[in-house]
Amino acid sequence: MRTRKTSGLLTPSGILGLVGHAGMGVAMGLAFALILIVMEPSGIATLVEHSGSQGLTVFVGSLVLTFAIGATLTGAVFIMMEDN
């Protein structure tokens, strides 16, 4: 009978890896938001400008949150697959 191993996510190195992936996701989200606003490929800066006082905050926050969650989940999959 096989002994049950603990998940790599529950170790201190696994948690540190997840935090690292989340940090990379935040950085990528901020960079992507900056590129979209500065380069203005599709008029996003104009749309954000006309959306009110909190438009920029909501736009950047949603991009950062989306990238951070995606990178964290991807990191979790990588850590779990590394154990097998």
Helices and strands as residue ranges (DSSP letters): G 8-10, H 12-39, H 44-49, H 55-83
